[in-house]
C-alpha cells in the first residue's frame, strides 16, 4: 500500500471554518481599533490647535489698552461676540501701537494685524468674547470650540474652557 501525503476534504473544511471564524472576529476588532486611533489622533490635534489659538489670543489681549476693546461680529452671518478689536499699548522701544482683530468667518478664525489676515484655525465651531462683569472692562472671557470631521460623517468637537484674560493696560 502506498501512503499518500495530503489532506482530506474534511480536514480542509475544518481549517476553512476556523480561519473564517477568526476573520469574522478579528475584522470588527480591527475596525474598532482603527476608529479609536483616528479619534485619539483627532482629539490630540484639536487640543494642540486650541492651545495655540488660546495662547496667541490671550498673549495679545493682555497687551491691549482696555479703553480700545470692541466686541462685535464680523458680519451679519456670524454669531454675536465672535470678533474682538483692540489696540495694544505702545512699547518703549517703538512709538507705534498695533491694531489687532480676532474674528470668526464661518469655520475660520483670523487674526488681523494692520490689515494683514492670518489664519489661526480652519476648524472653528464657536468663538465668543465677552466681558464677564459689566463693572470691570479690564477682564475679557474667551471661549473657543473646535470641530473636525473624522470618519463616516462623524466629527469630534473640543471645547477649550473659557479663559478669563486680565488686560494689563
C-alpha positions as CSV (number, residue, x, y, z in Angstrom):
1,X,0.0,0.0,0.0
2,X,1.3,3.4,-1.0
3,X,0.9,6.2,1.5
4,X,-0.3,9.5,0.1
5,X,0.6,12.8,1.6
6,X,-2.1,15.4,1.7
7,X,-5.3,16.5,3.5
8,X,-8.7,15.2,3.3
9,X,-11.7,17.2,2.3
10,X,-13.0,17.1,5.9
11,X,-9.7,18.4,7.3
12,X,-9.7,21.3,4.7
13,X,-13.3,22.2,5.6
14,X,-12.4,22.4,9.3
15,X,-9.4,24.6,8.6
16,X,-11.5,26.9,6.4
17,X,-14.2,27.1,9.2
18,X,-11.6,28.0,11.8
19,X,-9.9,30.6,9.7
20,X,-13.2,32.3,8.6
21,X,-14.3,32.4,12.2
22,X,-11.1,34.1,13.2
23,X,-11.6,36.7,10.4
24,X,-15.2,37.3,11.5
25,X,-14.0,38.1,15.0
26,X,-10.8,40.0,14.0
27,X,-12.4,42.3,11.4
28,X,-14.7,44.2,13.8
29,X,-11.9,44.4,16.4
30,X,-9.5,45.9,13.8
31,X,-12.2,48.3,12.6
32,X,-12.9,49.5,16.1
33,X,-9.2,49.9,16.9
34,X,-8.7,52.0,13.7
35,X,-11.7,54.2,14.7
36,X,-10.2,54.6,18.2
37,X,-6.8,55.6,16.7
38,X,-8.4,58.2,14.4
39,X,-10.5,59.6,17.3
40,X,-7.5,59.9,19.6
41,X,-5.3,61.5,16.9
42,X,-8.0,64.0,16.1
43,X,-8.5,64.8,19.8
44,X,-4.8,65.4,20.1
45,X,-4.7,67.6,17.0
46,X,-7.6,69.7,18.3
47,X,-6.1,70.1,21.7
48,X,-2.8,71.3,20.2
49,X,-4.6,73.7,17.9
50,X,-6.8,75.0,20.7
51,X,-3.9,75.6,23.0
52,X,-2.0,77.5,20.2
53,X,-5.1,79.6,19.4
54,X,-5.8,80.5,23.1
55,X,-2.1,81.3,23.6
56,X,-2.0,83.8,20.7
57,X,-5.3,85.4,21.7
58,X,-4.5,85.8,25.4
59,X,-1.0,86.9,24.9
60,X,-2.1,89.8,22.6
61,X,-5.2,90.6,24.6
62,X,-3.1,91.1,27.8
63,X,-1.3,93.9,26.0
64,X,-4.5,95.7,24.9
65,X,-5.5,99.1,26.0
66,X,-8.7,98.4,27.9
67,X,-10.5,101.5,26.6
68,X,-10.0,100.4,23.0
69,X,-11.6,96.9,23.2
70,X,-14.6,96.5,21.0
71,X,-16.5,93.2,20.9
72,X,-18.8,92.7,17.9
73,X,-19.2,90.4,14.9
74,X,-17.5,90.4,11.5
75,X,-20.8,90.4,9.5
76,X,-24.5,89.6,10.0
77,X,-23.9,85.9,9.2
78,X,-21.6,85.5,12.1
79,X,-22.5,84.8,15.8
80,X,-22.6,87.7,18.2
81,X,-19.4,88.3,20.2
82,X,-17.3,86.5,17.5
83,X,-15.0,89.4,16.9
84,X,-12.7,91.5,19.1
85,X,-10.8,94.5,18.1
86,X,-8.3,96.4,20.2
87,X,-5.1,98.5,20.2
88,X,-2.1,97.3,22.0
89,X,0.0,99.6,24.3
90,X,2.9,101.4,22.7
91,X,6.1,99.8,23.6
92,X,9.1,101.8,24.9
93,X,11.3,100.8,22.0
94,X,8.8,101.6,19.3
95,X,6.4,104.5,19.3
96,X,3.9,102.5,17.3
97,X,0.8,100.9,18.7
98,X,-0.7,97.9,16.9
99,X,-4.3,97.5,15.9
100,X,-5.4,93.8,16.3
101,X,-8.5,92.0,15.4
102,X,-9.5,88.4,16.0
103,X,-12.7,87.3,14.2
104,X,-14.6,84.3,13.0
105,X,-15.6,83.9,9.4
106,X,-17.5,80.6,9.0
107,X,-15.2,77.9,10.3
108,X,-12.1,80.0,10.0
109,X,-10.5,82.1,12.8
110,X,-8.5,85.0,11.5
111,X,-6.0,87.4,13.2
112,X,-5.8,90.8,11.5
113,X,-2.7,92.9,12.2
114,X,-2.7,96.2,10.4
115,X,-5.0,94.8,7.8
116,X,-3.0,91.6,7.2
117,X,-5.1,88.5,7.6
118,X,-3.5,85.4,9.2
119,X,-5.4,82.1,9.6
120,X,-5.2,80.7,13.1
121,X,-7.6,77.8,12.7
122,X,-9.8,76.3,10.0
123,X,-11.7,74.1,12.4
124,X,-13.5,76.8,14.4
125,X,-17.0,75.8,15.5
126,X,-17.7,78.5,18.2
127,X,-15.9,81.6,19.3
128,X,-17.1,84.1,21.9
129,X,-15.5,87.2,23.5
130,X,-17.5,88.6,26.5
131,X,-17.0,90.9,29.4
132,X,-17.8,88.6,32.4
133,X,-18.5,91.6,34.7
134,X,-20.1,94.8,33.5
135,X,-18.3,96.9,36.1
136,X,-14.9,95.5,35.1
137,X,-13.9,96.1,31.5
138,X,-10.4,95.0,32.1
139,X,-11.3,91.3,32.1
140,X,-12.3,89.5,28.9
141,X,-13.6,86.0,28.7
142,X,-12.5,84.0,25.7
143,X,-14.3,80.8,24.7
144,X,-13.3,78.6,21.8
145,X,-14.8,75.3,20.4
146,X,-13.0,73.5,17.6
147,X,-14.6,70.7,15.5
148,X,-13.0,68.4,12.9
149,X,-14.6,65.7,10.7
150,X,-13.3,62.3,11.3
151,X,-15.0,59.2,9.7
152,X,-18.4,58.1,8.4
153,X,-19.8,61.6,8.6
154,X,-18.9,61.9,12.3
155,X,-17.0,64.8,13.8
156,X,-15.0,65.4,17.0
157,X,-15.5,68.6,18.9
158,X,-13.3,70.1,21.6
159,X,-14.4,73.0,23.8
160,X,-11.5,74.9,25.2
161,X,-12.8,76.0,28.6
162,X,-13.5,79.7,28.8
163,X,-10.5,81.6,29.9
164,X,-10.6,85.0,31.6
165,X,-7.9,87.3,30.5
166,X,-6.9,90.3,32.5
167,X,-6.0,93.3,30.3
168,X,-2.8,94.7,31.7
169,X,-3.1,98.3,30.3
